[in-house]
């Protein structure tokens, strides 16, 4: 019948594992001048095999789950006292979860709290629209009823009372620069090139068209006086 053995560490070593120098099989402790064996990744069989082939005292680095856990020896019963003697003299370093001031190891639940980000702007289709305000270049006042057309296309719109316009770009020319033609009575016509980055916003300033001296003639229609001829014929 096999007997279970357990590793007990009543007084864990106070030296820090992280400050030790890496060495073959573990890390070298400058305080006690010996190599601390890394048992944390060993199986129960590997731990017992090591204890069977090692004499004297050893320092070891264990995971908390390896302590106070039954280990089944693989050697005959007559040699068990050798392993028991080694365990009695074994000094060990343990992971933080096994320290005397640490609580028992508990399962850790991992939650994916990564915030779902919106799709990149390149994955969305921007509306191919050009908009803005047509203004007087000198006064900065909006110009209502100005006409905006796309050169080479039949698309045309007019500004509203506040000078605002919004123009939909036809599908066939959405991938190329668009030339806007802006005109209004009394102003110089302008042509403006818009890069194909949608939506586009562009305010347009118009300058007055002056060709020389001119007069403003105001006229109104006056009623026409009609003369009526009344005649009669005297009876005989």
Order of alpha helices (4+ residues) and beta strands (2+ residues): beta-beta-beta-beta-alpha-beta-beta-alpha-beta-beta-beta-beta-beta-beta-beta-beta-beta
